[in-house]
Every structure is written in C-alpha cells, then in structure tokens.
Amino acid sequence: MEWFEFLTLSFLNLALMVFIIRRWGIASAEGFCMAYLGMAVLTDNIELIFHYVFSPGTLPLGYRELDFRIYPTAIHVFALFVLIAALCVANFKPAPVARALDSAGLLRLREVGIAITIVGLVLTGVALYLVGALRATNFYSSLNAFRSQALPFGGFWYRGADIAVFGMALTLPSLGRNRKRFFAVLAAMMFVSFFLRTNKGGLEEPILWAGMVLLVYNRSFFKSLLNFRMVAAALVIAFLGMGVKTWFLPKVLDRPGKPATVSNLVQMAAATAATRWGDNSLYRGYCQFVDTLPDNRYLFEGSKVGVYALTSWVPRFIYPGKPDHPFRGLGFMVYSDFHSFPMETPAPTLVGSMMADNGIVSLVEYLFAAGLFLGWFRRAAASGSAPLYWHVGYVLFVLFGGFSADEGILGLIYTLLLGYGVVAVAYLLISARNGRKSFSRAGRITRDRPLAVEGD
C-alpha cells in the first residue's frame, strides 16, 4: 500500500510539473521554476527507489523514507493544482515567450546587452569597494561577506556579476554567423561568473543562461548547437566546473583543501550536485520541513515569509528595522542530520516557503496570488506587442529566479525591481549614446554645408 501511494503521488507530482512546462513554456517564470523543481523531485525519487530496493541502510530513515514523503508529496500535488488554477485565470492561453527578431532586432538586442553588461560591471566594482575587497589582503574573504552577512548597504550589489553575465548573454543571438566570437563571449561569461562570485558553482549558470537566451531570441541558432558533441561538452564543463570551484574556494579563502586531481574534482563536483539533486537534498529537505512545521509554527508568527517578501528589496540603511530572512538558522527543519548554522538560509522550496506562515491557508493565498501575478506580468511584458526592453526585463526576472524553486516568492519584488531598474539604466545609457550621436551628426552636417543653411 505504501509503495502504491508513493508511486501514484510521485507520478502525479511530476506529471503536473511537466504539464506546466509544456503549457506555459520553459522560458516562462513558472516553467523555469518547474524545470528546477522537477529535476529535484525526479532525481530524489529515482535515487530513493534505488536505495530503498538495494541499500535501505544508506537512507536516513531506512524503510520509513517512503512514508516520510507521502504527506509532503500530497501537499505538493495540491499546491501545483492551486498554481495551475491561478495561471489559467490570469493567462489561460499564454503566447510563447520566444520572440523572433530580424537582423535589426538582433542588433538592438546586442546594444541592450552591452549596456546591461556595463551596468553589471559597475555594480560589481561598487560591491568590491563596499566590502573593501580591492584593498583587502584576501579578496574572496571580503567578497564572501555578501553571502555570509546581512549588510547595511544591501546585497544587490553582489548581483552585478550575474547582471554582467546576463548582459553578455544578450549579445549571443546576434553572433550566429561568427562562432569564434560566440565562444569568446561565452568564455568571458564563465570568467566573470567563476571569479567574481563566491558561490560553489560558476560555469553551469553561463551555459544555462546562454541556452535560454538563444532559445528565446534566436531559436534557429540554438537548434544548430544541439548536437551530441556540443551538449556533451557543455555538460562536462558544467559538472567539472562545480568541482573546480569547490577546490578553488578553500584555496583563496586560506583553508585547507584536497589536491586538484581529476578524481578529487569529480568527487567534489558530485558532492556539490548532491546538495540539490538526489534523495538527501532539496526535495527531501522540503519533505522534512513540511513534516516538522507543525511543531515549529511559532518560528513564523507574524507572517514572517509574507512580510519579508514585501520588504526584502529595501536596503537596511533605509530600513534599519528590516526583518531578517525568515529561514535563517533553520537548518534543523531541512537537513537530514538536523545541523544548523546561524547565518545559513536553507531552502524549503517553493511549496514549503508558501506553507511556513499559516499552513494550507497561506499556501493557497500566496501561491494563488503569485500565479495571478505571473500570468498578468507575462501578458504585459512578454507578449509579441511588448517593447523589447520590457521583454528583456521579463527574461532577466525568469533567469534570476524571481519565482524561485528554492524559496518561492521571497525575492519576487526584489528581483522585479532589480531587473527593471537595470533595464531602465541600460535604456538611459543607450538613449544618451544615441543622443550624442545624433547631435554630433547634426553638427557635422551644419559644418559641412553652411551655405545651404544660410541660403534657406
């Protein structure tokens, strides 16, 4: 009976996520979120069944692991129905997010991408200055403050590297006829992502973002890259990149680490991947969160998740009393060994985050409201008639996880304002540049043809 319940709920859970991806598209905020979440669920279920059959002793709860997941999976299925209902109400027949651009459109997109790259690099420079990384004895220890501390001047400066990577990705659709330049830009994206962030990953994000931007703005070029050799190379680089970064960080943070042998790099990459994919990672953490939530409801009194979602975008120097992250230090509710670190913010996933404040009630309220917003936002910003700048802002919102598989809507307003703030500054830079060009061109015409003007 336990097997039947688990397999039925698991199949329905995965089927609903596939349905959302197929109907609303993987390039949408909801589809991109479901792709991440679906991979977490799929890898969890496959590895769980394998270990349950062949090595149950390796599972944290042994044979009880199936039963441990049944109730949370039922809740997850219910939540997906709520999301689907909201998306249907707001945008029953969604138009594709992908936008076919002609040569002039691709050049405009490249211009926008260059401007966004400049904005991102400026933000990165400010971030390095604010934490003293430019003059510190240990560059990465200073930079890591953005991930390990709640800083008064706001953590959005740290997103500068991601913004620069996104900007460079926008230049790729125009490079279909110049493969050397395409791979040079992709290498630059990897460089920025790897060396200007202290996250464990580094190379997988530029590859994924490049693919998504090509899928949206130049699908024919994207399809031309989908051959076995290219896909295999991308997967190997993305996987080993996690191992290299895991080896690299302890070295630059003055901590002991393993030698950089191929075997060690593969082991470190696998360990990093296992924090998200597998039967003791993201989805199991969600299940533990849901199972332990009734005993820890007091931790979320005052609707901490809802309040933080509304205030997370405000820097602390403006709002000194800004609430702390609602999941900080709550690792015991997520991790199978119940460990906790005071400054760590574990991910209870989309559904767990929505349930935290008031159980099923907050789950329905938050998720339905989020679904309505996503549907209306897509209709306004990603339709075929929407201006290119609006469309770029939507794609940035999607890739930056405005609707997050890890923490739901906590960063929705923050990501929305950050994305369109960046796009607005890029628009001003391009307008100023084009204005100077027009003024300069008009001046040259006047100097070259003074008699014609006077004769009029």
C-alpha positions as CSV (number, residue, x, y, z in Angstrom):
1,M,0.0,0.0,0.0
2,E,2.8,2.4,0.9
3,W,4.5,1.7,-2.5
4,F,1.3,2.3,-4.4
5,E,0.6,5.6,-2.6
6,F,4.1,6.9,-3.1
7,L,4.4,5.9,-6.8
8,T,0.9,7.3,-7.6
9,L,1.6,10.6,-5.9
10,S,5.1,10.8,-7.3
11,F,3.8,10.2,-10.9
12,L,1.1,12.8,-10.4
13,N,3.5,15.3,-9.0
14,L,5.9,15.0,-11.9
15,A,3.1,15.0,-14.4
16,L,1.7,18.3,-13.2
17,M,5.2,19.9,-13.4
18,V,5.6,18.6,-16.9
19,F,2.2,19.9,-17.8
20,I,3.1,23.4,-16.5
21,I,6.3,23.4,-18.5
22,R,4.6,22.3,-21.7
23,R,1.6,24.6,-21.5
24,W,3.4,27.8,-20.2
25,G,6.8,27.1,-21.7
26,I,10.2,26.5,-20.0
27,A,11.2,30.1,-20.8
28,S,8.4,31.5,-18.6
29,A,8.9,32.2,-14.9
30,E,6.6,29.3,-13.9
31,G,8.1,26.9,-16.4
32,F,11.7,27.7,-15.4
33,C,10.8,27.2,-11.8
34,M,9.1,23.9,-12.5
35,A,12.2,22.7,-14.5
36,Y,14.4,23.2,-11.5
37,L,11.9,21.7,-9.1
38,G,11.1,18.8,-11.4
39,M,14.7,17.8,-11.6
40,A,15.0,17.9,-7.8
41,V,11.9,15.7,-7.5
42,L,12.8,13.3,-10.3
43,T,16.4,12.7,-9.0
44,D,15.1,12.3,-5.5
45,N,12.5,9.7,-6.5
46,I,14.8,7.7,-8.7
47,E,17.6,7.6,-6.2
48,L,15.2,6.9,-3.4
49,I,13.7,3.9,-5.1
50,F,17.1,2.5,-6.0
51,H,18.4,2.8,-2.4
52,Y,15.1,1.5,-1.0
53,V,15.5,-1.7,-3.0
54,F,19.2,-2.3,-2.9
55,S,20.7,-0.4,0.1
56,P,18.0,0.8,2.5
57,G,20.6,1.2,5.2
58,T,22.0,4.2,3.4
59,L,18.7,6.1,3.8
60,P,18.4,8.4,6.8
61,L,15.2,6.7,7.9
62,G,15.7,3.4,6.2
63,Y,12.4,1.8,5.0
64,R,10.5,4.7,6.5
65,E,11.7,7.0,3.8
66,L,8.7,6.3,1.5
67,D,6.2,7.0,4.2
68,F,8.2,10.1,5.2
69,R,7.5,11.6,1.7
70,I,3.8,10.7,1.2
71,Y,2.1,13.5,3.0
72,P,4.5,16.3,1.7
73,T,4.1,14.9,-1.8
74,A,0.3,15.1,-1.5
75,I,0.6,18.7,-0.3
76,H,2.9,19.4,-3.3
77,V,0.4,18.0,-5.7
78,F,-2.3,20.1,-4.2
79,A,-0.1,23.2,-4.4
80,L,0.5,22.6,-8.1
81,F,-3.2,22.5,-8.8
82,V,-3.5,25.8,-7.0
83,L,-0.8,27.3,-9.2
84,I,-2.3,25.9,-12.4
85,A,-5.7,27.4,-11.4
86,A,-4.2,30.8,-10.8
87,L,-2.2,30.7,-14.1
88,C,-5.4,29.7,-16.0
89,V,-7.4,32.6,-14.5
90,A,-4.7,35.1,-15.3
91,N,-3.4,33.8,-18.7
92,F,-5.4,30.9,-20.0
93,K,-3.9,30.9,-23.5
94,P,-0.3,32.0,-23.0
95,A,1.5,33.3,-26.0
96,P,5.1,32.0,-26.5
97,V,7.8,33.9,-24.6
98,A,10.2,33.3,-27.5
99,R,10.4,36.3,-29.9
100,A,11.8,36.0,-33.4
101,L,14.0,39.0,-34.2
102,D,15.2,40.2,-37.6
103,S,18.8,41.4,-38.1
104,A,17.9,44.9,-36.9
105,G,16.2,43.4,-33.8
106,L,19.2,41.3,-33.0
107,L,21.5,44.3,-33.3
108,R,19.2,46.2,-30.9
109,L,19.3,43.3,-28.5
110,R,23.1,43.3,-28.6
111,E,23.1,47.0,-27.9
112,V,20.9,46.4,-24.9
113,G,23.1,43.5,-23.8
114,I,26.3,45.7,-23.9
115,A,24.6,48.4,-21.9
116,I,23.4,45.9,-19.3
117,T,26.9,44.4,-19.1
118,I,28.3,47.8,-18.3
119,V,25.7,48.3,-15.6
120,G,26.6,44.9,-14.1
121,L,30.3,45.6,-14.1
122,V,29.8,49.0,-12.5
123,L,27.7,47.3,-9.8
124,T,30.4,44.7,-9.3
125,G,33.0,47.4,-8.9
126,V,30.9,49.1,-6.3
127,A,30.3,45.8,-4.5
128,L,34.1,45.2,-4.3
129,Y,34.6,48.8,-3.0
130,L,31.9,48.5,-0.3
131,V,33.4,45.4,1.3
132,G,37.0,46.6,0.8
133,A,37.9,43.7,-1.5
134,L,40.0,45.9,-3.7
135,R,42.4,46.7,-0.9
136,A,42.0,43.6,1.2
137,T,44.7,41.0,1.8
138,N,42.2,38.3,0.9
139,F,39.9,39.4,-2.0
140,Y,37.5,36.4,-1.7
141,S,37.1,36.6,2.1
142,S,35.9,40.2,1.7
143,L,33.7,39.4,-1.2
144,N,32.1,36.5,0.7
145,A,30.6,39.0,3.2
146,F,27.7,39.4,0.8
147,R,26.8,35.8,1.2
148,S,27.6,35.3,4.9
149,Q,26.4,38.6,6.5
150,A,23.3,40.9,6.4
151,L,25.0,44.1,5.1
152,P,23.5,47.6,5.8
153,F,24.1,48.8,2.2
154,G,22.2,45.9,0.6
155,G,23.2,42.7,-1.0
156,F,22.0,43.6,-4.5
157,W,25.5,45.0,-5.4
158,Y,26.7,41.4,-5.4
159,R,24.3,40.6,-8.3
160,G,26.5,42.8,-10.5
161,A,28.4,39.8,-11.8
162,D,25.2,38.0,-12.7
163,I,23.9,41.1,-14.4
164,A,27.0,41.3,-16.5
165,V,26.7,37.7,-17.4
166,F,23.1,38.2,-18.4
167,G,24.1,41.3,-20.5
168,M,26.8,39.3,-22.3
169,A,24.2,36.5,-23.0
170,L,22.0,39.0,-24.8
171,T,24.8,39.6,-27.3
172,L,25.0,35.9,-28.3
173,P,21.8,35.7,-30.5
174,S,23.4,38.2,-33.0
175,L,26.6,36.0,-33.3
176,G,25.2,33.1,-35.2
177,R,27.5,33.7,-38.1
178,N,30.6,34.2,-36.0
179,R,31.2,31.1,-33.9
180,K,34.6,32.3,-32.7
181,R,33.2,35.5,-31.2
182,F,30.3,33.5,-29.8
183,F,32.6,31.2,-27.9
184,A,34.8,34.1,-26.8
185,V,31.8,35.9,-25.3
186,L,30.7,32.6,-23.6
187,A,34.2,32.2,-22.2
188,A,34.0,35.8,-20.8
189,M,30.7,35.0,-19.2
190,M,32.2,31.9,-17.5
191,F,35.2,34.0,-16.3
192,V,33.0,36.6,-14.7
193,S,30.7,34.1,-13.1
194,F,33.6,31.9,-11.8
195,F,36.0,34.6,-10.5
196,L,33.7,37.4,-9.3
197,R,31.4,35.3,-7.1
198,T,32.0,33.0,-4.1
199,N,29.1,30.6,-4.9
200,K,30.1,27.0,-5.2
201,G,29.0,26.9,-8.9
202,G,30.5,29.0,-11.6
203,L,30.4,27.6,-15.1
204,E,26.9,25.9,-15.3
205,E,25.0,29.2,-15.0
206,P,26.5,30.9,-18.0
207,I,25.9,27.8,-20.1
208,L,22.3,27.6,-19.0
209,W,21.6,31.3,-19.4
210,A,23.2,31.3,-22.9
211,G,21.0,28.5,-23.9
212,M,17.8,30.1,-22.6
213,V,18.6,33.5,-24.2
214,L,19.2,31.7,-27.6
215,L,16.0,29.7,-27.2
216,V,14.0,33.0,-26.6
217,Y,15.6,35.3,-29.2
218,N,17.3,33.0,-31.9
219,R,15.8,29.6,-31.8
220,S,17.3,28.5,-35.2
221,F,20.8,29.3,-33.9
222,F,20.0,27.4,-30.6
223,K,18.9,24.3,-32.6
224,S,22.1,24.4,-34.6
225,L,24.1,24.0,-31.4
226,L,22.1,21.0,-30.2
227,N,24.3,18.2,-31.4
228,F,25.8,15.4,-29.3
229,R,29.3,16.8,-29.1
230,M,28.2,20.3,-28.1
231,V,25.7,19.1,-25.5
232,A,28.2,16.6,-24.0
233,A,30.9,19.2,-23.8
234,A,28.6,21.6,-22.1
235,L,27.5,19.0,-19.5
236,V,31.1,18.0,-18.8
237,I,32.2,21.7,-18.4
238,A,29.2,22.5,-16.2
239,F,29.8,19.4,-14.0
240,L,33.5,19.7,-13.6
241,G,33.2,23.4,-13.1
242,M,31.4,22.7,-9.8
243,G,34.3,20.6,-8.7
244,V,36.9,23.1,-9.7
245,K,35.1,25.9,-7.9
246,T,34.8,23.7,-4.8
247,W,38.5,23.1,-4.9
248,F,39.3,26.8,-5.7
249,L,37.3,28.4,-2.9
250,P,39.1,26.9,0.1
251,K,42.5,27.8,-1.5
252,V,41.6,31.5,-1.9
253,L,39.9,31.6,1.5
254,D,43.1,30.3,3.1
255,R,41.6,27.0,4.1
256,P,43.0,23.5,3.6
257,G,41.6,21.6,0.6
258,K,42.2,18.5,-1.5
259,P,44.7,18.3,-4.3
260,A,43.3,19.1,-7.7
261,T,43.3,15.6,-9.2
262,V,40.7,14.5,-11.7
263,S,39.3,12.0,-9.2
264,N,39.0,14.7,-6.4
265,L,37.4,17.2,-8.8
266,V,34.8,14.6,-9.9
267,Q,34.1,13.7,-6.2
268,M,33.8,17.4,-5.2
269,A,31.5,18.1,-8.2
270,A,29.3,15.1,-7.3
271,A,29.1,16.3,-3.7
272,T,28.1,19.8,-4.8
273,A,25.5,18.5,-7.2
274,A,24.2,16.2,-4.4
275,T,23.2,19.3,-2.3
276,R,20.4,19.9,-4.9
277,W,19.9,16.6,-6.8
278,G,19.4,13.3,-5.1
279,D,17.4,11.6,-2.3
280,N,19.1,13.5,0.5
281,S,18.9,17.0,-1.0
282,L,16.4,19.7,-2.0
283,Y,13.2,17.7,-2.2
284,R,13.9,15.6,0.9
285,G,14.6,18.9,2.7
286,Y,11.1,20.1,1.7
287,C,9.5,16.9,3.0
288,Q,11.3,17.3,6.4
289,F,10.3,21.0,6.5
290,V,6.6,20.1,6.0
291,D,6.7,17.2,8.5
292,T,8.4,19.3,11.2
293,L,6.4,22.5,10.5
294,P,3.5,21.9,13.0
295,D,6.0,21.7,15.9
296,N,7.8,24.9,14.8
297,R,4.9,27.1,13.7
298,Y,5.9,29.7,16.4
299,L,9.0,30.5,14.4
300,F,6.9,32.1,11.7
301,E,4.5,34.1,13.9
302,G,3.6,37.5,12.4
303,S,3.6,36.1,8.8
304,K,7.4,36.3,8.5
305,V,7.5,35.0,5.0
306,G,4.9,37.4,3.6
307,V,6.5,40.4,5.4
308,Y,9.9,39.5,4.2
309,A,8.7,39.1,0.6
310,L,7.3,42.6,0.7
311,T,10.4,44.2,2.4
312,S,13.4,42.2,1.1
313,W,14.1,44.8,-1.6
314,V,14.7,47.6,0.9
315,P,18.4,48.2,1.9
316,R,19.0,48.2,5.6
317,F,20.5,51.7,5.6
318,I,17.0,52.9,4.6
319,Y,15.1,50.4,6.8
320,P,17.2,49.7,9.8
321,G,14.5,47.5,11.4
322,K,14.1,45.4,8.3
323,P,13.0,41.8,9.2
324,D,15.7,39.1,8.9
325,H,15.4,36.3,6.4
326,P,12.6,34.0,7.8
327,F,14.6,30.8,7.3
328,R,17.9,31.9,8.7
329,G,19.4,29.3,11.0
330,L,16.6,26.8,10.5
331,G,18.7,24.0,9.0
332,F,17.4,21.6,11.6
333,M,14.0,21.8,9.8
334,V,15.5,20.9,6.4
335,Y,18.7,18.8,6.7
336,S,18.5,15.1,7.5
337,D,21.3,15.4,10.1
338,F,19.5,18.4,11.7
339,H,22.6,20.6,11.6
340,S,22.2,24.4,11.7
341,F,24.5,27.3,11.1
342,P,23.4,30.7,12.5
343,M,23.8,32.7,9.2
344,E,22.8,30.0,6.8
345,T,19.4,30.2,5.0
346,P,18.3,26.7,3.9
347,A,15.8,26.3,1.1
348,P,12.4,24.8,2.0
349,T,11.5,25.0,-1.7
350,L,8.5,26.8,-3.4
351,V,5.8,24.9,-1.6
352,G,7.5,24.8,1.8
353,S,8.1,28.5,1.8
354,M,4.4,29.2,1.0
355,M,3.3,26.9,3.9
356,A,5.5,28.4,6.5
357,D,3.3,31.3,7.7
358,N,0.0,29.6,8.1
359,G,0.0,26.1,6.6
360,I,-2.5,25.3,3.9
361,V,-4.2,28.7,4.3
362,S,-1.0,30.7,3.4
363,L,-0.1,28.1,0.8
364,V,-3.3,28.8,-1.1
365,E,-3.3,32.6,-0.5
366,Y,0.4,33.2,-1.5
367,L,0.6,30.7,-4.4
368,F,-2.7,31.8,-6.0
369,A,-1.7,35.4,-5.7
370,A,1.7,34.6,-7.2
371,G,0.1,32.7,-10.1
372,L,-2.2,35.6,-10.9
373,F,0.8,38.0,-10.9
374,L,2.9,35.7,-13.1
375,G,0.1,35.4,-15.6
376,W,-0.6,39.1,-15.8
377,F,3.1,40.0,-15.8
378,R,3.8,37.7,-18.7
379,R,0.9,39.1,-20.7
380,A,2.1,42.7,-20.1
381,A,5.9,42.2,-20.6
382,A,6.4,39.1,-22.7
383,S,3.7,39.4,-25.4
384,G,4.6,40.0,-29.0
385,S,3.5,43.6,-28.8
386,A,5.5,44.4,-25.7
387,P,8.6,46.7,-26.2
388,L,12.0,44.9,-26.4
389,Y,13.1,46.5,-23.1
390,W,10.0,45.1,-21.3
391,H,10.7,41.7,-22.8
392,V,14.3,41.7,-21.7
393,G,13.2,42.6,-18.2
394,Y,10.9,39.6,-18.1
395,V,13.7,37.3,-19.3
396,L,16.0,38.7,-16.6
397,F,13.3,38.1,-14.0
398,V,13.0,34.5,-15.1
399,L,16.7,33.7,-15.1
400,F,17.3,35.5,-11.8
401,G,14.7,33.3,-10.1
402,G,12.0,35.9,-9.3
403,F,9.7,32.9,-8.9
404,S,12.1,30.5,-7.2
405,A,12.2,26.8,-6.8
406,D,14.3,27.2,-3.7
407,E,12.4,29.9,-1.7
408,G,9.2,30.8,-3.6
409,I,8.2,34.4,-3.7
410,L,10.7,35.7,-1.1
411,G,12.7,37.5,-3.9
412,L,9.8,38.3,-6.3
413,I,9.5,42.0,-5.7
414,Y,13.3,42.4,-5.1
415,T,14.0,40.7,-8.5
416,L,11.3,42.6,-10.3
417,L,12.7,46.0,-9.1
418,L,16.3,44.9,-9.7
419,G,15.6,43.7,-13.2
420,Y,13.7,46.6,-14.4
421,G,16.0,49.0,-12.6
422,V,18.9,47.6,-14.6
423,V,16.9,47.7,-17.8
424,A,15.9,51.3,-17.2
425,V,19.6,52.3,-16.6
426,A,20.6,50.5,-19.8
427,Y,17.8,52.3,-21.7
428,L,19.2,55.7,-20.4
429,L,22.7,54.7,-21.4
430,I,21.6,53.8,-24.9
431,S,19.5,56.9,-25.2
432,A,22.3,59.2,-24.1
433,R,24.7,57.5,-26.6
434,N,22.2,57.8,-29.5
435,G,21.5,61.4,-28.5
436,R,25.2,62.3,-28.6
437,K,25.5,60.5,-32.0
438,S,22.5,62.5,-33.4
439,F,23.9,65.7,-32.0
440,S,27.4,65.0,-33.4
441,R,25.9,64.0,-36.8
442,A,23.8,67.2,-36.9
443,G,26.9,69.3,-36.1
444,R,28.9,67.7,-38.9
445,I,26.1,68.4,-41.4
446,T,25.9,72.0,-40.3
447,R,29.7,72.5,-40.6
448,D,29.9,70.7,-44.0
449,R,27.1,72.6,-45.6
450,P,27.0,76.1,-44.1
451,L,25.9,77.9,-47.3
452,A,22.9,75.7,-47.8
453,V,21.7,76.6,-44.3
454,E,22.3,80.3,-44.8
455,G,20.7,80.3,-48.3
456,D,17.4,78.9,-46.8
